[in-house]
Amino acid sequence: MAAACSDGASGSSADPEGAETARPDLRGTVLEPSWEKPDVTLTDTEGRPFAFRAETDGIVTLLFFGYTHCPDVCPVHMGNIAAVLRDLPYAVRERIRVVFVTTDPERDTPARMRNWLDRFDRSFVGLSGTEAEVGAFQAALRLPAAVRQPTRPGPLPGAYAVGHAAQVIAFTADNRARVVYPFGTRQADWAHDLPRLVEADPWPSEGSPEPRER
């Protein structure tokens, strides 16, 4: 899925009651219509249940399915996001959460996943679940199930790779999946979009939602 810029036309301020706020100008692929955030509970790296919808309510959430032995897609996505977050103002950064769900629970123990995520940012959340739980989570987000793929013979017997979706899904504060970021999204794109996702509360493109309780 290729990244795309979307244009947002400014709404008129002549009639405050009827004025519409323009959709933010984003470089990710905007989902129209948006998707509901799944109500899924998995296990975090401390062994505690993590109710995804409840724990991320009211903040921008970046969700990615991957694995710590991934040679390219996963560390590049996590590294780019972490680098951009470090440069954002604290008021913006504190309203963004990154959630990583492993597609390789056999090797991604809680300790390994925590150590791997900490190399990027200690605030990143790592989650694991059964194959059925993670598969249902992916299906709810129109993502293909992860597939184990044997690698060529090498020094590590039984080594394998995991084929998985390569996009990051961004949820806005109203618990809707709004934007998808494919592999290849640059730090400049993240730096452009993340503040705009935080500021887009409520999101303007789908009518006038009921105000959320804070």
WOCORSUL-V433139 format. One record per residue. RES is the residue in one small letter. SS is DSSP state (A for helix, B for strand, O for the rest). OMEGA is omega in whole degrees, -180 to 180 (NA if undefined). NEAR is the number of other ideal C-beta (glycine too) atoms within 8 Angstrom. Layout:
<<RES & SS & OMEGA & NEAR> <RES & SS & OMEGA & NEAR>>
//
This chain:
<<m & O & -174 & 6> <a & O & 176 & 5> <a & O & -180 & 12> <a & O & 175 & 8> <c & O & 177 & 7> <s & O & -179 & 8> <d & O & 176 & 5> <g & O & 180 & 8> <a & O & -178 & 5> <s & O & 178 & 5> <g & O & -179 & 9> <s & O & 178 & 7> <s & O & -178 & 6> <a & O & -179 & 4> <d & O & -175 & 7> <p & O & -176 & 5> <e & O & -177 & 4> <g & O & -176 & 5> <a & O & 177 & 10> <e & O & 178 & 7> <t & O & -179 & 6> <a & O & 173 & 9> <r & O & -178 & 12> <p & O & 177 & 10> <d & O & -174 & 8> <l & O & 179 & 13> <r & O & 173 & 9> <g & O & 179 & 13> <t & B & -177 & 11> <v & B & 180 & 11> <l & B & 178 & 10> <e & B & 4 & 5> <p & B & 178 & 5> <s & B & 180 & 10> <w & B & 176 & 9> <e & B & 175 & 7> <k & O & -179 & 12> <p & O & 176 & 9> <d & O & -173 & 8> <v & O & 176 & 11> <t & B & 176 & 7> <l & B & -176 & 14> <t & B & -179 & 10> <d & B & -175 & 12> <t & O & 175 & 11> <e & O & 180 & 5> <g & O & -178 & 6> <r & O & 176 & 6> <p & B & 180 & 7> <f & B & 178 & 11> <a & B & -169 & 9> <f & A & -177 & 15> <r & A & -177 & 11> <a & A & -176 & 7> <e & A & -178 & 8> <t & O & -180 & 13> <d & O & 173 & 7> <g & O & 178 & 6> <i & O & 175 & 9> <v & B & -177 & 13> <t & B & 177 & 12> <l & B & -175 & 14> <l & B & 180 & 11> <f & B & 176 & 14> <f & B & -179 & 14> <g & B & -180 & 13> <y & O & -170 & 13> <t & O & 177 & 12> <h & O & -179 & 8> <c & O & -176 & 11> <p & O & -172 & 5> <d & O & -171 & 6> <v & A & -174 & 10> <c & A & 180 & 11> <p & A & 179 & 10> <v & A & 178 & 9> <h & A & -176 & 13> <m & A & -180 & 15> <g & A & 180 & 9> <n & A & 180 & 12> <i & A & -179 & 14> <a & A & -179 & 12> <a & A & -180 & 9> <v & A & 180 & 12> <l & A & -179 & 12> <r & A & -177 & 7> <d & A & -180 & 6> <l & O & 174 & 12> <p & O & -177 & 5> <y & A & -178 & 6> <a & A & 177 & 6> <v & A & -176 & 11> <r & A & -176 & 9> <e & O & 179 & 6> <r & O & 178 & 9> <i & B & 175 & 15> <r & B & 178 & 10> <v & B & -179 & 15> <v & B & -180 & 13> <f & B & 179 & 14> <v & B & -178 & 14> <t & B & 174 & 15> <t & O & -178 & 11> <d & O & -175 & 12> <p & O & 180 & 11> <e & O & 180 & 4> <r & O & -177 & 9> <d & O & 174 & 11> <t & O & 178 & 6> <p & A & -178 & 12> <a & A & -180 & 7> <r & A & -179 & 10> <m & A & 179 & 15> <r & A & 179 & 10> <n & A & -180 & 8> <w & A & 180 & 9> <l & A & -179 & 15> <d & A & 177 & 9> <r & O & 180 & 5> <f & O & -178 & 10> <d & O & -177 & 12> <r & O & 180 & 5> <s & O & -178 & 6> <f & O & -179 & 13> <v & B & 176 & 13> <g & B & -177 & 13> <l & B & 175 & 14> <s & B & 179 & 12> <g & O & 176 & 10> <t & O & 178 & 6> <e & A & -180 & 6> <a & A & -179 & 6> <e & A & -180 & 10> <v & A & 178 & 17> <g & A & 179 & 10> <a & A & 178 & 9> <f & A & 179 & 15> <q & A & -179 & 13> <a & A & 180 & 9> <a & A & -179 & 8> <l & O & 178 & 11> <r & O & 179 & 5> <l & O & 177 & 9> <p & O & 177 & 6> <a & O & 176 & 7> <a & O & -177 & 15> <v & B & 176 & 8> <r & B & -177 & 9> <q & B & 179 & 8> <p & B & 178 & 5> <t & O & 179 & 7> <r & O & 180 & 3> <p & O & -179 & 2> <g & O & -177 & 6> <p & O & -179 & 2> <l & O & 180 & 5> <p & O & 179 & 3> <g & O & -180 & 4> <a & O & 179 & 6> <y & B & 173 & 8> <a & B & 178 & 10> <v & B & 174 & 13> <g & B & -176 & 7> <h & O & 177 & 11> <a & O & -174 & 8> <a & O & -176 & 6> <q & O & 172 & 11> <v & B & 178 & 11> <i & B & -180 & 12> <a & B & 175 & 16> <f & B & 175 & 13> <t & O & -173 & 12> <a & O & -179 & 11> <d & O & 176 & 9> <n & O & 176 & 10> <r & B & 172 & 11> <a & B & -172 & 13> <r & B & -171 & 12> <v & B & 176 & 13> <v & B & 180 & 12> <y & B & -177 & 15> <p & O & 172 & 11> <f & O & -175 & 8> <g & O & 175 & 5> <t & O & -175 & 13> <r & O & 177 & 7> <q & A & 179 & 8> <a & A & 179 & 6> <d & A & 177 & 12> <w & A & -179 & 13> <a & A & 178 & 11> <h & A & -169 & 10> <d & A & -171 & 15> <l & A & 177 & 14> <p & A & -180 & 10> <r & A & 176 & 11> <l & A & 178 & 15> <v & A & -177 & 12> <e & A & -177 & 7> <a & O & -177 & 12> <d & O & 5 & 8> <p & O & 176 & 10> <w & O & -170 & 13> <p & O & -166 & 10> <s & O & -175 & 6> <e & O & 178 & 7> <g & O & -179 & 3> <s & O & -177 & 3> <p & O & 176 & 9> <e & O & 179 & 3> <p & O & 178 & 5> <r & O & 173 & 9> <e & O & -179 & 3> <r & O & NA & 3>>
//
